[in-house]
Amino acid sequence: MSKRIALVLALLISVVVYLGAQVGPGWVDQYRPAAQKLITESQANDFAWQRLAEVTDTFGPRISGSEALERAIDWAVAKMKEDGLENVHKELVMVPKWVRGRESLDLIEPVRQPLPLLGLGNAVGTGPAGVEGDVIVVKDFDELTARASDVKGRIVLFNAVFTNYGATVVYRRDGPSRAAALGATAVLIRAVGPTGLRTPHTGATVYADNAPKIAAAAISAEDADRFQRLQARGVRIRVKLSMEAHFDPDSTSYNVMGELRGRDLPDEIVVVGGHFDSWDVGAGASDDAGGCIVTWEAARLMKKLGLRPRRTVRVVLFTNEENGLRGGNAYRDAHKDELKNHILLIESDGGVFDPDGFGFTGPDDARAAVTAIGTLLKGLGASAIAAGGGGADIGPAAEAAKAPVMSHNVKGDYFLIHHTPADTIARITPKQVSDNAAAIAVMTYVIAERGLK
Ligand SMILES: [Zn+2]
C-alpha cells in the first residue's frame, strides 16, 4: 500500500467514525425512514395548529369545574374517535371548583387609581366590604421576618423580582400564609413572570393550616416596583382589595384517553399527554392545550401513516392539573394494576415554542437509548436530552410505577404569558406546533417500537 493510499484510507476511516458518533449508535438507523415519514407528514400542513385554534377559540379558558372544560373534553373524545384512535374514553375525576368572581384593587393613597390584578387561584375572598389597609413592601421572606412587627393590620406586598419560576413561585404559594401568621390582613404578590405589559399572573396559592386564610392577589411587576419606590420615599401606600373568590362544591370532570394499541405487546404502554384544564384567564393555549394537542398529534400521525408500534401508545389529557392535580392522582389509582407495564411517561407542559428536545429521568441504559433516538431529531433542533424530566400530571403514576419520565422541552417566553390573559394561540406558530408534534411522534414511536431496555 502506498503512503498516499494509506493516508486516504486513514482519513476515510476517521470520517466514518466521526459521522458514526454524530448520528448515534447504528441500531437507530433502522428507524430513520419511519422518523422521516412522521416528520414529513407533520410538517406537510397546519392540521395540529388548526386543532389547537379550534380548542382555544371555541372553549376559551378551561378551569376545573367549568362547563367549558367539560365541553372541551367531550369534543376531544369525539375528535379522537374521528382520528381512529382506539379505546377512546373518559375516566371520572372529582375536581375542586374555585370561582374567581369579581375582583378589584384600588389605590387610595397617594392617589385614587384602579390597578390591574388577578386573584390567586384557590384564594379566599375578602367579603363584600373588601379589605382596606396600608401596604408594607418586602422583597423576600427574610425581609418579612426582619419587619415582622410592622406587619400586623397591614397588607403585605411581596416584591420578589422574577429570576426563575422555582425561585419566585414560593411567594405565590406560601406568601399569603407567611404574612397572615404575622397578622397581615391581605397579601399582594409581584406577578410570577418576567416584566410584561403590566400583566398580572394568576396561579395557585396554598394556605397553611396554622395561619388565618387571607385574600391574596397578584399585581404587575410595574405596579410592584412603583409601590417599592413609594415606600422608599416614605409615602403612605393605601389600597382596597375586593375579591369574591370562593369554592363551590367539587364537581365531575374526566381524564380523556385514546390509544394506538401495540401490534405485538399491547399490554406494555408508553403514555404521552398534557393537561386539558387551564386557569380561567387567557385561553390556556400554551398552558396547556398546546401540550395536549402535540402529544395527541403524535398518535394521530402514527395512525394516519400506518405506523403501529409494537407497544401501546396511550394519549392522556389530564384534568385539574392547575389547582388540584386530581387528574394525575386519579390516573394512577384507576390504572394501578397496569402501572408495572408503563415503560415510559412523557408530558408536554412547558409550552409549544421552538423545539429544544426532551428532559429525561430514568436508568442509564434507558437514557442511552433516548439519547440515540434524539439523533433522529437533529433537523428539528430537538435532539438534546437534558438531565431531569417529568411532569406534574404523569408524576403520581410514574412514581408508583417507578417508570422513567420525559418532559417535552422548548425554547420560548413561556413564563411571560403563563397564567395571564395573554396565553393565547397568537403566540404560537403553525411551524412550532408541527415541529414539536413531529419530535414527540418520533420519540414516542421509536420507544414504543423498540422499548427502552
Ligand atoms: Zn400547565
Boltz pocket constraint, residues with backbone or C-beta under 6 A from the ligand:
constraints:
  - pocket:
      binder: B
      contacts: [[A, 275], [A, 286], [A, 287], [A, 288], [A, 321], [A, 349]]
      max_distance: 6.0
